[in-house]
């Protein structure tokens, strides 16, 4: 029975590609890194659009914005990872009843101070099976 091996290969390739993507970092990383203590909420919104979530405390304090950013196969290919996504796609297709588009996603969490200036940020991979995953239907 080959199914468990193919499943393990798919999961392994997916994890490996996520780790490799985390090392490369998209353009947004540089934008936020250089924007700490400088970028305003208005500037970020102008560049990226409205956040997916925004939490502002009723009694004042830091505001937290979240963006979920899909990473397309084209972006992966430009970073040199197309061979990984192709292998993962082939393995996933052999397991399920038809091809499913594989999407990768980053979640950016931005913290702004009361003056609406970027105080800190972090990038995380969206975790499959949670509300952060972007679905391809």
N, C-alpha and C positions, 0 to 999 in steps of 0.2 A: 504494500500500500504506500503510494508516494505522496498522498495528500498532506500528511503532517510535515514532511520535509519541505514541500513547496510553501506551505504556510509559514514555517519557520524562516525560510529564505526570504519571503516577502516581508515579514516583520523585521528581520535583521537588516535588510536593505533599507527599509523605511527609517529605522533608527539610525543607521550609519549616515544616510543622506541628511537627516536632521542635524546630527552632530557636525557634519562637514559644513552645512549651511550656517550653523551658528558661528563657525570660525571665520567665514567670509564676511558676513554682515553687509546688508544692503545700504543704499545711499542714505536712508533715513537715520541710520546709526550715526553717521558723521554729522548730519544736520542737527540732531538732538545733542550730540556730544559737544559740538561747538556752540550750541544755543543755550546751554545751562547758564543761568543768571543773566540772560540776555533776551531770549525769545519771549514774546508775549503770547497770550492766548489768541489774540486776533491774528498775529502773524502765522501761528501754527494752523489755525482754521483756514486762513487764506491759502496756505500751501497744501493742506491735506483734506480740507473740507470739514464738516462738523464731526465731532467724535462719535463713536458708536455708543459710548456711555459717558456720562458726566455726573460726578458726585460732588456736590457742594454742600458743606455742612451749614445747617440753618443758623448756627451761632457763630459763624466765622471760622477761619482756619484755611487749611490747604484744600484746593480743589483737585480732584483726580479725574483725568480723562483716559479713556481707553480707545485704541484703534485696533481693529483686526485687519491685517493686510494680507491678501492672498498672494502667493508667489506662483507665477505661471510657469509652464514648461519652458517658455521662451526665455524667461529670466534665469531659470535654472541652467539652461543651455549656455547662456551668456556667461555664467559663472563657472562653466566647465563641468556641470553635473548631468548633462543629458543622458550619458550612458547609464547612470544610476537610475534615473526615472524610467528609462526604457526597459531595463531589466526588471525593475519593480512592477511596472505595468504588465509585462509579459507574465510574470509569476502570478500576479493578482488575477489576470484574465484566465489563466489556466485553472484557478481555484473556484471562481464564481461563475455564474451563468451568463457571462457576457462582459464586455469591457466596461470598466468604470473609470472615469477621469480621476486621476490622483491629484489632489490639491494640497499644497503646503501653505502654511499660514504662520504669520508672526503676530503676536499680540504686543502692542506697545502700551505701556502704562506711563502716563505723564503726570507729574505732580507740580501744580502751580501754587505759589504763595498767594497771600491775600491781595498783593499788588498785581496779580495775574502774570507773573514772570515765572518761566520754567525753573523749577527748583531741582528736580531730579527726574530721571526716566529709566525705564528698563525694557528690554525686549525678551520675550519668551516665545517658545514654540507653542502653537495651539495644540492642545492635547486631544487626540482622537477619542470620541465617545463623550465629550463634554460639550457644553453650550458654546465653547469657543471655536469649535471646528466649523469650517466653512464646508458645506456639502455641495457636491457636484451632482445635480439631478438633470 
